[in-house]
Amino acid sequence: MKITKRQLRRIIKEEKVKLVSEAAPRKTIEYQGEEWFQAFDELNEALVNLLANALDAGLLEDDLNDAWAATKTYVDEMMGGF
């Protein structure tokens, strides 16, 4: 099953909200600095480009969900000390 770019953007926004809400209790971070916004925008753009390339290469929604789950596990492990 393929997903549209609009659906992909919605999924990314939803996951971003989940990640920010999950990360907030672990560590207080100053979100208002220009450096933070720039880093966040660069990460978001890179993720959108990677997912668009994956879709163009023929990956399906299940493939993306599997990759996303593996990535979340990795991030959780890396953030374990925070």
PyMOL Python script that loads the backbone (N, CA, C, O; Angstrom):
from pymol import cmd

cmd.read_pdbstr("""\
ATOM      1  N   MET A   1       0.838  -1.176   0.000  1.00  0.00           N
ATOM      2  CA  MET A   1       0.000   0.000   0.000  1.00  0.00           C
ATOM      3  C   MET A   1       0.886   1.243   0.000  1.00  0.00           C
ATOM      4  O   MET A   1       1.729   1.414   0.880  1.00  0.00           O
ATOM      5  N   LYS A   2       0.695   2.078  -0.960  1.00  0.00           N
ATOM      6  CA  LYS A   2       1.461   3.316  -1.022  1.00  0.00           C
ATOM      7  C   LYS A   2       0.720   4.413  -0.277  1.00  0.00           C
ATOM      8  O   LYS A   2      -0.503   4.385  -0.143  1.00  0.00           O
ATOM      9  N   ILE A   3       1.498   5.387   0.206  1.00  0.00           N
ATOM     10  CA  ILE A   3       0.894   6.529   0.875  1.00  0.00           C
ATOM     11  C   ILE A   3       1.268   7.795   0.105  1.00  0.00           C
ATOM     12  O   ILE A   3       2.300   7.859  -0.562  1.00  0.00           O
ATOM     13  N   THR A   4       0.415   8.779   0.216  1.00  0.00           N
ATOM     14  CA  THR A   4       0.660  10.032  -0.486  1.00  0.00           C
ATOM     15  C   THR A   4       1.626  10.896   0.306  1.00  0.00           C
ATOM     16  O   THR A   4       1.875  10.651   1.487  1.00  0.00           O
ATOM     17  N   LYS A   5       2.159  11.900  -0.353  1.00  0.00           N
ATOM     18  CA  LYS A   5       3.051  12.830   0.339  1.00  0.00           C
ATOM     19  C   LYS A   5       2.307  13.555   1.456  1.00  0.00           C
ATOM     20  O   LYS A   5       2.890  13.833   2.504  1.00  0.00           O
ATOM     21  N   ARG A   6       1.044  13.860   1.250  1.00  0.00           N
ATOM     22  CA  ARG A   6       0.242  14.518   2.272  1.00  0.00           C
ATOM     23  C   ARG A   6       0.109  13.611   3.503  1.00  0.00           C
ATOM     24  O   ARG A   6       0.244  14.071   4.637  1.00  0.00           O
ATOM     25  N   GLN A   7      -0.157  12.313   3.266  1.00  0.00           N
ATOM     26  CA  GLN A   7      -0.246  11.371   4.375  1.00  0.00           C
ATOM     27  C   GLN A   7       1.094  11.261   5.089  1.00  0.00           C
ATOM     28  O   GLN A   7       1.144  11.194   6.318  1.00  0.00           O
ATOM     29  N   LEU A   8       2.181  11.241   4.320  1.00  0.00           N
ATOM     30  CA  LEU A   8       3.511  11.146   4.900  1.00  0.00           C
ATOM     31  C   LEU A   8       3.798  12.358   5.782  1.00  0.00           C
ATOM     32  O   LEU A   8       4.320  12.212   6.887  1.00  0.00           O
ATOM     33  N   ARG A   9       3.465  13.539   5.307  1.00  0.00           N
ATOM     34  CA  ARG A   9       3.678  14.741   6.105  1.00  0.00           C
ATOM     35  C   ARG A   9       2.870  14.694   7.397  1.00  0.00           C
ATOM     36  O   ARG A   9       3.363  15.090   8.453  1.00  0.00           O
ATOM     37  N   ARG A  10       1.626  14.209   7.319  1.00  0.00           N
ATOM     38  CA  ARG A  10       0.783  14.091   8.505  1.00  0.00           C
ATOM     39  C   ARG A  10       1.390  13.110   9.503  1.00  0.00           C
ATOM     40  O   ARG A  10       1.416  13.372  10.705  1.00  0.00           O
ATOM     41  N   ILE A  11       1.877  11.980   8.995  1.00  0.00           N
ATOM     42  CA  ILE A  11       2.505  10.984   9.866  1.00  0.00           C
ATOM     43  C   ILE A  11       3.731  11.579  10.549  1.00  0.00           C
ATOM     44  O   ILE A  11       3.934  11.378  11.747  1.00  0.00           O
ATOM     45  N   ILE A  12       4.538  12.300   9.804  1.00  0.00           N
ATOM     46  CA  ILE A  12       5.742  12.910  10.372  1.00  0.00           C
ATOM     47  C   ILE A  12       5.364  13.904  11.467  1.00  0.00           C
ATOM     48  O   ILE A  12       5.980  13.916  12.533  1.00  0.00           O
ATOM     49  N   LYS A  13       4.361  14.733  11.210  1.00  0.00           N
ATOM     50  CA  LYS A  13       3.937  15.707  12.218  1.00  0.00           C
ATOM     51  C   LYS A  13       3.432  15.017  13.476  1.00  0.00           C
ATOM     52  O   LYS A  13       3.737  15.447  14.588  1.00  0.00           O
ATOM     53  N   GLU A  14       2.655  13.940  13.303  1.00  0.00           N
ATOM     54  CA  GLU A  14       2.142  13.215  14.460  1.00  0.00           C
ATOM     55  C   GLU A  14       3.275  12.586  15.268  1.00  0.00           C
ATOM     56  O   GLU A  14       3.278  12.646  16.497  1.00  0.00           O
ATOM     57  N   GLU A  15       4.232  11.987  14.571  1.00  0.00           N
ATOM     58  CA  GLU A  15       5.352  11.348  15.255  1.00  0.00           C
ATOM     59  C   GLU A  15       6.236  12.393  15.945  1.00  0.00           C
ATOM     60  O   GLU A  15       6.789  12.139  17.015  1.00  0.00           O
ATOM     61  N   LYS A  16       6.363  13.572  15.320  1.00  0.00           N
ATOM     62  CA  LYS A  16       7.142  14.648  15.932  1.00  0.00           C
ATOM     63  C   LYS A  16       6.523  15.062  17.261  1.00  0.00           C
ATOM     64  O   LYS A  16       7.228  15.256  18.251  1.00  0.00           O
ATOM     65  N   VAL A  17       5.213  15.195  17.273  1.00  0.00           N
ATOM     66  CA  VAL A  17       4.517  15.561  18.508  1.00  0.00           C
ATOM     67  C   VAL A  17       4.745  14.493  19.577  1.00  0.00           C
ATOM     68  O   VAL A  17       4.981  14.821  20.740  1.00  0.00           O
ATOM     69  N   LYS A  18       4.674  13.223  19.190  1.00  0.00           N
ATOM     70  CA  LYS A  18       4.904  12.138  20.144  1.00  0.00           C
ATOM     71  C   LYS A  18       6.325  12.192  20.690  1.00  0.00           C
ATOM     72  O   LYS A  18       6.535  12.065  21.897  1.00  0.00           O
ATOM     73  N   LEU A  19       7.297  12.379  19.806  1.00  0.00           N
ATOM     74  CA  LEU A  19       8.693  12.401  20.247  1.00  0.00           C
ATOM     75  C   LEU A  19       8.968  13.566  21.194  1.00  0.00           C
ATOM     76  O   LEU A  19       9.639  13.397  22.212  1.00  0.00           O
ATOM     77  N   VAL A  20       8.455  14.733  20.862  1.00  0.00           N
ATOM     78  CA  VAL A  20       8.678  15.898  21.712  1.00  0.00           C
ATOM     79  C   VAL A  20       8.008  15.702  23.068  1.00  0.00           C
ATOM     80  O   VAL A  20       8.584  16.042  24.101  1.00  0.00           O
ATOM     81  N   SER A  21       6.791  15.154  23.067  1.00  0.00           N
ATOM     82  CA  SER A  21       6.093  14.961  24.340  1.00  0.00           C
ATOM     83  C   SER A  21       6.759  13.872  25.178  1.00  0.00           C
ATOM     84  O   SER A  21       6.770  13.961  26.406  1.00  0.00           O
ATOM     85  N   GLU A  22       7.314  12.845  24.532  1.00  0.00           N
ATOM     86  CA  GLU A  22       8.014  11.789  25.266  1.00  0.00           C
ATOM     87  C   GLU A  22       9.356  12.278  25.793  1.00  0.00           C
ATOM     88  O   GLU A  22       9.769  11.880  26.883  1.00  0.00           O
ATOM     89  N   ALA A  23      10.034  13.120  25.053  1.00  0.00           N
ATOM     90  CA  ALA A  23      11.367  13.580  25.438  1.00  0.00           C
ATOM     91  C   ALA A  23      11.312  14.672  26.510  1.00  0.00           C
ATOM     92  O   ALA A  23      12.239  14.797  27.310  1.00  0.00           O
ATOM     93  N   ALA A  24      10.260  15.444  26.531  1.00  0.00           N
ATOM     94  CA  ALA A  24      10.187  16.587  27.441  1.00  0.00           C
ATOM     95  C   ALA A  24      10.389  16.225  28.905  1.00  0.00           C
ATOM     96  O   ALA A  24      11.137  16.925  29.588  1.00  0.00           O
ATOM     97  N   PRO A  25       9.759  15.161  29.431  1.00  0.00           N
ATOM     98  CA  PRO A  25       9.951  14.872  30.855  1.00  0.00           C
ATOM     99  C   PRO A  25      11.367  14.423  31.202  1.00  0.00           C
ATOM    100  O   PRO A  25      11.783  14.559  32.352  1.00  0.00           O
ATOM    101  N   ARG A  26      12.106  13.899  30.252  1.00  0.00           N
ATOM    102  CA  ARG A  26      13.434  13.374  30.524  1.00  0.00           C
ATOM    103  C   ARG A  26      14.448  14.470  30.809  1.00  0.00           C
ATOM    104  O   ARG A  26      15.317  14.323  31.668  1.00  0.00           O
ATOM    105  N   LYS A  27      14.329  15.540  30.098  1.00  0.00           N
ATOM    106  CA  LYS A  27      15.333  16.594  30.216  1.00  0.00           C
ATOM    107  C   LYS A  27      14.693  17.917  29.810  1.00  0.00           C
ATOM    108  O   LYS A  27      13.985  17.983  28.805  1.00  0.00           O
ATOM    109  N   THR A  28      14.934  18.951  30.574  1.00  0.00           N
ATOM    110  CA  THR A  28      14.430  20.263  30.217  1.00  0.00           C
ATOM    111  C   THR A  28      15.344  20.850  29.160  1.00  0.00           C
ATOM    112  O   THR A  28      16.551  20.978  29.365  1.00  0.00           O
ATOM    113  N   ILE A  29      14.765  21.199  28.046  1.00  0.00           N
ATOM    114  CA  ILE A  29      15.537  21.722  26.916  1.00  0.00           C
ATOM    115  C   ILE A  29      15.000  23.097  26.558  1.00  0.00           C
ATOM    116  O   ILE A  29      13.788  23.309  26.556  1.00  0.00           O
ATOM    117  N   GLU A  30      15.871  24.009  26.263  1.00  0.00           N
ATOM    118  CA  GLU A  30      15.465  25.337  25.820  1.00  0.00           C
ATOM    119  C   GLU A  30      15.133  25.258  24.332  1.00  0.00           C
ATOM    120  O   GLU A  30      16.030  25.157  23.494  1.00  0.00           O
ATOM    121  N   TYR A  31      13.844  25.304  24.010  1.00  0.00           N
ATOM    122  CA  TYR A  31      13.391  25.144  22.628  1.00  0.00           C
ATOM    123  C   TYR A  31      13.342  26.461  21.862  1.00  0.00           C
ATOM    124  O   TYR A  31      13.039  26.469  20.669  1.00  0.00           O
ATOM    125  N   GLN A  32      13.632  27.557  22.520  1.00  0.00           N
ATOM    126  CA  GLN A  32      13.413  28.829  21.875  1.00  0.00           C
ATOM    127  C   GLN A  32      14.636  29.377  21.158  1.00  0.00           C
ATOM    128  O   GLN A  32      14.542  30.395  20.473  1.00  0.00           O
ATOM    129  N   GLY A  33      15.768  28.728  21.303  1.00  0.00           N
ATOM    130  CA  GLY A  33      16.969  29.232  20.673  1.00  0.00           C
ATOM    131  C   GLY A  33      16.974  29.006  19.167  1.00  0.00           C
ATOM    132  O   GLY A  33      16.428  28.016  18.680  1.00  0.00           O
ATOM    133  N   GLU A  34      17.582  29.910  18.446  1.00  0.00           N
ATOM    134  CA  GLU A  34      17.653  29.818  16.988  1.00  0.00           C
ATOM    135  C   GLU A  34      18.369  28.550  16.545  1.00  0.00           C
ATOM    136  O   GLU A  34      17.986  27.928  15.554  1.00  0.00           O
ATOM    137  N   GLU A  35      19.405  28.169  17.279  1.00  0.00           N
ATOM    138  CA  GLU A  35      20.152  26.952  16.935  1.00  0.00           C
ATOM    139  C   GLU A  35      19.254  25.720  16.998  1.00  0.00           C
ATOM    140  O   GLU A  35      19.343  24.838  16.144  1.00  0.00           O
ATOM    141  N   TRP A  36      18.382  25.661  18.021  1.00  0.00           N
ATOM    142  CA  TRP A  36      17.478  24.517  18.161  1.00  0.00           C
ATOM    143  C   TRP A  36      16.521  24.463  16.972  1.00  0.00           C
ATOM    144  O   TRP A  36      16.332  23.403  16.376  1.00  0.00           O
ATOM    145  N   PHE A  37      15.912  25.610  16.621  1.00  0.00           N
ATOM    146  CA  PHE A  37      14.971  25.636  15.508  1.00  0.00           C
ATOM    147  C   PHE A  37      15.652  25.256  14.192  1.00  0.00           C
ATOM    148  O   PHE A  37      15.070  24.541  13.377  1.00  0.00           O
ATOM    149  N   GLN A  38      16.863  25.726  13.986  1.00  0.00           N
ATOM    150  CA  GLN A  38      17.586  25.401  12.761  1.00  0.00           C
ATOM    151  C   GLN A  38      17.875  23.899  12.701  1.00  0.00           C
ATOM    152  O   GLN A  38      17.674  23.269  11.662  1.00  0.00           O
ATOM    153  N   ALA A  39      18.340  23.330  13.801  1.00  0.00           N
ATOM    154  CA  ALA A  39      18.630  21.895  13.840  1.00  0.00           C
ATOM    155  C   ALA A  39      17.357  21.077  13.620  1.00  0.00           C
ATOM    156  O   ALA A  39      17.376  20.075  12.906  1.00  0.00           O
ATOM    157  N   PHE A  40      16.260  21.503  14.231  1.00  0.00           N
ATOM    158  CA  PHE A  40      14.994  20.796  14.062  1.00  0.00           C
ATOM    159  C   PHE A  40      14.525  20.850  12.613  1.00  0.00           C
ATOM    160  O   PHE A  40      14.112  19.833  12.056  1.00  0.00           O
ATOM    161  N   ASP A  41      14.587  22.029  12.000  1.00  0.00           N
ATOM    162  CA  ASP A  41      14.171  22.177  10.608  1.00  0.00           C
ATOM    163  C   ASP A  41      15.027  21.322   9.672  1.00  0.00           C
ATOM    164  O   ASP A  41      14.507  20.707   8.740  1.00  0.00           O
ATOM    165  N   GLU A  42      16.336  21.283   9.920  1.00  0.00           N
ATOM    166  CA  GLU A  42      17.227  20.469   9.089  1.00  0.00           C
ATOM    167  C   GLU A  42      16.907  18.985   9.237  1.00  0.00           C
ATOM    168  O   GLU A  42      16.896  18.247   8.252  1.00  0.00           O
ATOM    169  N   LEU A  43      16.646  18.551  10.462  1.00  0.00           N
ATOM    170  CA  LEU A  43      16.283  17.156  10.694  1.00  0.00           C
ATOM    171  C   LEU A  43      14.971  16.820  10.001  1.00  0.00           C
ATOM    172  O   LEU A  43      14.866  15.789   9.336  1.00  0.00           O
ATOM    173  N   ASN A  44      13.983  17.672  10.150  1.00  0.00           N
ATOM    174  CA  ASN A  44      12.684  17.447   9.523  1.00  0.00           C
ATOM    175  C   ASN A  44      12.819  17.356   8.006  1.00  0.00           C
ATOM    176  O   ASN A  44      12.251  16.459   7.383  1.00  0.00           O
ATOM    177  N   GLU A  45      13.561  18.273   7.419  1.00  0.00           N
ATOM    178  CA  GLU A  45      13.744  18.266   5.967  1.00  0.00           C
ATOM    179  C   GLU A  45      14.458  16.996   5.512  1.00  0.00           C
ATOM    180  O   GLU A  45      14.081  16.399   4.503  1.00  0.00           O
ATOM    181  N   ALA A  46      15.477  16.585   6.244  1.00  0.00           N
ATOM    182  CA  ALA A  46      16.215  15.369   5.891  1.00  0.00           C
ATOM    183  C   ALA A  46      15.314  14.140   5.974  1.00  0.00           C
ATOM    184  O   ALA A  46      15.376  13.267   5.109  1.00  0.00           O
ATOM    185  N   LEU A  47      14.478  14.069   7.007  1.00  0.00           N
ATOM    186  CA  LEU A  47      13.573  12.932   7.142  1.00  0.00           C
ATOM    187  C   LEU A  47      12.550  12.889   6.012  1.00  0.00           C
ATOM    188  O   LEU A  47      12.278  11.823   5.458  1.00  0.00           O
ATOM    189  N   VAL A  48      11.992  14.026   5.675  1.00  0.00           N
ATOM    190  CA  VAL A  48      11.018  14.083   4.585  1.00  0.00           C
ATOM    191  C   VAL A  48      11.672  13.633   3.276  1.00  0.00           C
ATOM    192  O   VAL A  48      11.080  12.867   2.516  1.00  0.00           O
ATOM    193  N   ASN A  49      12.883  14.106   3.018  1.00  0.00           N
ATOM    194  CA  ASN A  49      13.584  13.717   1.785  1.00  0.00           C
ATOM    195  C   ASN A  49      13.884  12.223   1.762  1.00  0.00           C
ATOM    196  O   ASN A  49      13.708  11.571   0.733  1.00  0.00           O
ATOM    197  N   LEU A  50      14.336  11.676   2.895  1.00  0.00           N
ATOM    198  CA  LEU A  50      14.619  10.240   2.962  1.00  0.00           C
ATOM    199  C   LEU A  50      13.369   9.409   2.705  1.00  0.00           C
ATOM    200  O   LEU A  50      13.404   8.429   1.962  1.00  0.00           O
ATOM    201  N   LEU A  51      12.269   9.809   3.323  1.00  0.00           N
ATOM    202  CA  LEU A  51      11.034   9.060   3.135  1.00  0.00           C
ATOM    203  C   LEU A  51      10.493   9.194   1.715  1.00  0.00           C
ATOM    204  O   LEU A  51       9.982   8.225   1.154  1.00  0.00           O
ATOM    205  N   ALA A  52      10.599  10.364   1.142  1.00  0.00           N
ATOM    206  CA  ALA A  52      10.160  10.549  -0.239  1.00  0.00           C
ATOM    207  C   ALA A  52      10.993   9.684  -1.184  1.00  0.00           C
ATOM    208  O   ALA A  52      10.451   9.078  -2.109  1.00  0.00           O
ATOM    209  N   ASN A  53      12.306   9.622  -0.958  1.00  0.00           N
ATOM    210  CA  ASN A  53      13.172   8.773  -1.779  1.00  0.00           C
ATOM    211  C   ASN A  53      12.817   7.302  -1.609  1.00  0.00           C
ATOM    212  O   ASN A  53      12.829   6.541  -2.576  1.00  0.00           O
ATOM    213  N   ALA A  54      12.499   6.900  -0.370  1.00  0.00           N
ATOM    214  CA  ALA A  54      12.121   5.509  -0.116  1.00  0.00           C
ATOM    215  C   ALA A  54      10.831   5.162  -0.851  1.00  0.00           C
ATOM    216  O   ALA A  54      10.712   4.085  -1.436  1.00  0.00           O
ATOM    217  N   LEU A  55       9.868   6.077  -0.819  1.00  0.00           N
ATOM    218  CA  LEU A  55       8.611   5.845  -1.533  1.00  0.00           C
ATOM    219  C   LEU A  55       8.840   5.772  -3.034  1.00  0.00           C
ATOM    220  O   LEU A  55       8.262   4.927  -3.717  1.00  0.00           O
ATOM    221  N   ASP A  56       9.686   6.661  -3.545  1.00  0.00           N
ATOM    222  CA  ASP A  56      10.004   6.656  -4.977  1.00  0.00           C
ATOM    223  C   ASP A  56      10.686   5.352  -5.388  1.00  0.00           C
ATOM    224  O   ASP A  56      10.528   4.894  -6.520  1.00  0.00           O
ATOM    225  N   ALA A  57      11.449   4.751  -4.461  1.00  0.00           N
ATOM    226  CA  ALA A  57      12.150   3.501  -4.740  1.00  0.00           C
ATOM    227  C   ALA A  57      11.221   2.293  -4.634  1.00  0.00           C
ATOM    228  O   ALA A  57      11.622   1.172  -4.950  1.00  0.00           O
ATOM    229  N   GLY A  58       9.984   2.517  -4.192  1.00  0.00           N
ATOM    230  CA  GLY A  58       9.016   1.437  -4.160  1.00  0.00           C
ATOM    231  C   GLY A  58       8.760   0.824  -2.801  1.00  0.00           C
ATOM    232  O   GLY A  58       8.039  -0.169  -2.704  1.00  0.00           O
ATOM    233  N   LEU A  59       9.331   1.389  -1.745  1.00  0.00           N
ATOM    234  CA  LEU A  59       9.045   0.864  -0.417  1.00  0.00           C
ATOM    235  C   LEU A  59       7.575   1.097  -0.086  1.00  0.00           C
ATOM    236  O   LEU A  59       6.983   2.096  -0.495  1.00  0.00           O
ATOM    237  N   LEU A  60       7.011   0.178   0.646  1.00  0.00           N
ATOM    238  CA  LEU A  60       5.605   0.254   1.008  1.00  0.00           C
ATOM    239  C   LEU A  60       5.445   0.784   2.428  1.00  0.00           C
ATOM    240  O   LEU A  60       6.423   0.927   3.162  1.00  0.00           O
ATOM    241  N   GLU A  61       4.215   1.070   2.801  1.00  0.00           N
ATOM    242  CA  GLU A  61       3.949   1.612   4.127  1.00  0.00           C
ATOM    243  C   GLU A  61       4.477   0.690   5.221  1.00  0.00           C
ATOM    244  O   GLU A  61       5.033   1.162   6.213  1.00  0.00           O
ATOM    245  N   ASP A  62       4.310  -0.615   5.052  1.00  0.00           N
ATOM    246  CA  ASP A  62       4.825  -1.567   6.044  1.00  0.00           C
ATOM    247  C   ASP A  62       6.342  -1.467   6.167  1.00  0.00           C
ATOM    248  O   ASP A  62       6.882  -1.550   7.270  1.00  0.00           O
ATOM    249  N   ASP A  63       7.030  -1.288   5.039  1.00  0.00           N
ATOM    250  CA  ASP A  63       8.489  -1.131   5.069  1.00  0.00           C
ATOM    251  C   ASP A  63       8.874   0.112   5.859  1.00  0.00           C
ATOM    252  O   ASP A  63       9.797   0.082   6.674  1.00  0.00           O
ATOM    253  N   LEU A  64       8.159   1.204   5.611  1.00  0.00           N
ATOM    254  CA  LEU A  64       8.439   2.448   6.322  1.00  0.00           C
ATOM    255  C   LEU A  64       8.149   2.310   7.817  1.00  0.00           C
ATOM    256  O   LEU A  64       8.897   2.822   8.650  1.00  0.00           O
ATOM    257  N   ASN A  65       7.065   1.617   8.148  1.00  0.00           N
ATOM    258  CA  ASN A  65       6.737   1.409   9.565  1.00  0.00           C
ATOM    259  C   ASN A  65       7.813   0.581  10.256  1.00  0.00           C
ATOM    260  O   ASN A  65       8.178   0.873  11.395  1.00  0.00           O
ATOM    261  N   ASP A  66       8.327  -0.448   9.582  1.00  0.00           N
ATOM    262  CA  ASP A  66       9.401  -1.264  10.152  1.00  0.00           C
ATOM    263  C   ASP A  66      10.662  -0.430  10.372  1.00  0.00           C
ATOM    264  O   ASP A  66      11.304  -0.518  11.418  1.00  0.00           O
ATOM    265  N   ALA A  67      11.003   0.373   9.378  1.00  0.00           N
ATOM    266  CA  ALA A  67      12.192   1.223   9.489  1.00  0.00           C
ATOM    267  C   ALA A  67      12.002   2.248  10.604  1.00  0.00           C
ATOM    268  O   ALA A  67      12.930   2.526  11.363  1.00  0.00           O
ATOM    269  N   TRP A  68      10.801   2.806  10.699  1.00  0.00           N
ATOM    270  CA  TRP A  68      10.518   3.799  11.735  1.00  0.00           C
ATOM    271  C   TRP A  68      10.642   3.175  13.121  1.00  0.00           C
ATOM    272  O   TRP A  68      11.210   3.783  14.028  1.00  0.00           O
ATOM    273  N   ALA A  69      10.113   1.963  13.290  1.00  0.00           N
ATOM    274  CA  ALA A  69      10.189   1.278  14.590  1.00  0.00           C
ATOM    275  C   ALA A  69      11.647   1.021  14.975  1.00  0.00           C
ATOM    276  O   ALA A  69      12.028   1.212  16.129  1.00  0.00           O
ATOM    277  N   ALA A  70      12.454   0.591  14.018  1.00  0.00           N
ATOM    278  CA  ALA A  70      13.866   0.336  14.299  1.00  0.00           C
ATOM    279  C   ALA A  70      14.586   1.636  14.661  1.00  0.00           C
ATOM    280  O   ALA A  70      15.437   1.652  15.550  1.00  0.00           O
ATOM    281  N   THR A  71      14.250   2.707  13.981  1.00  0.00           N
ATOM    282  CA  THR A  71      14.865   4.001  14.258  1.00  0.00           C
ATOM    283  C   THR A  71      14.466   4.505  15.643  1.00  0.00           C
ATOM    284  O   THR A  71      15.306   5.022  16.379  1.00  0.00           O
ATOM    285  N   LYS A  72      13.198   4.359  16.000  1.00  0.00           N
ATOM    286  CA  LYS A  72      12.735   4.785  17.323  1.00  0.00           C
ATOM    287  C   LYS A  72      13.441   3.995  18.424  1.00  0.00           C
ATOM    288  O   LYS A  72      13.796   4.555  19.461  1.00  0.00           O
ATOM    289  N   THR A  73      13.642   2.710  18.202  1.00  0.00           N
ATOM    290  CA  THR A  73      14.354   1.889  19.177  1.00  0.00           C
ATOM    291  C   THR A  73      15.774   2.403  19.355  1.00  0.00           C
ATOM    292  O   THR A  73      16.265   2.526  20.478  1.00  0.00           O
ATOM    293  N   TYR A  74      16.427   2.700  18.244  1.00  0.00           N
ATOM    294  CA  TYR A  74      17.799   3.217  18.289  1.00  0.00           C
ATOM    295  C   TYR A  74      17.842   4.546  19.055  1.00  0.00           C
ATOM    296  O   TYR A  74      18.700   4.744  19.915  1.00  0.00           O
ATOM    297  N   VAL A  75      16.927   5.434  18.743  1.00  0.00           N
ATOM    298  CA  VAL A  75      16.899   6.744  19.407  1.00  0.00           C
ATOM    299  C   VAL A  75      16.634   6.574  20.901  1.00  0.00           C
ATOM    300  O   VAL A  75      17.277   7.226  21.724  1.00  0.00           O
ATOM    301  N   ASP A  76      15.694   5.705  21.252  1.00  0.00           N
ATOM    302  CA  ASP A  76      15.415   5.450  22.668  1.00  0.00           C
ATOM    303  C   ASP A  76      16.654   4.959  23.399  1.00  0.00           C
ATOM    304  O   ASP A  76      16.928   5.389  24.520  1.00  0.00           O
ATOM    305  N   GLU A  77      17.403   4.062  22.772  1.00  0.00           N
ATOM    306  CA  GLU A  77      18.634   3.557  23.372  1.00  0.00           C
ATOM    307  C   GLU A  77      19.673   4.667  23.526  1.00  0.00           C
ATOM    308  O   GLU A  77      20.354   4.746  24.548  1.00  0.00           O
ATOM    309  N   MET A  78      19.793   5.517  22.517  1.00  0.00           N
ATOM    310  CA  MET A  78      20.758   6.611  22.568  1.00  0.00           C
ATOM    311  C   MET A  78      20.365   7.656  23.606  1.00  0.00           C
ATOM    312  O   MET A  78      21.233   8.269  24.227  1.00  0.00           O
ATOM    313  N   MET A  79      19.065   7.863  23.798  1.00  0.00           N
ATOM    314  CA  MET A  79      18.574   8.876  24.724  1.00  0.00           C
ATOM    315  C   MET A  79      18.423   8.329  26.134  1.00  0.00           C
ATOM    316  O   MET A  79      18.010   9.064  27.031  1.00  0.00           O
ATOM    317  N   GLY A  80      18.741   7.086  26.349  1.00  0.00           N
ATOM    318  CA  GLY A  80      18.562   6.447  27.643  1.00  0.00           C
ATOM    319  C   GLY A  80      19.238   7.181  28.781  1.00  0.00           C
ATOM    320  O   GLY A  80      18.776   7.110  29.920  1.00  0.00           O
ATOM    321  N   GLY A  81      20.319   7.883  28.500  1.00  0.00           N
ATOM    322  CA  GLY A  81      21.046   8.590  29.560  1.00  0.00           C
ATOM    323  C   GLY A  81      20.476   9.942  29.910  1.00  0.00           C
ATOM    324  O   GLY A  81      20.966  10.599  30.829  1.00  0.00           O
ATOM    325  N   PHE A  82      19.441  10.376  29.191  1.00  0.00           N
ATOM    326  CA  PHE A  82      18.882  11.712  29.441  1.00  0.00           C
ATOM    327  C   PHE A  82      17.738  11.670  30.389  1.00  0.00           C
ATOM    328  O   PHE A  82      17.158  12.710  30.703  1.00  0.00           O
TER     329      PHE A  82
END
""", "prot")
cmd.dss("prot")
cmd.show_as("cartoon", "prot")
cmd.util.cbc("prot")
cmd.orient("prot")
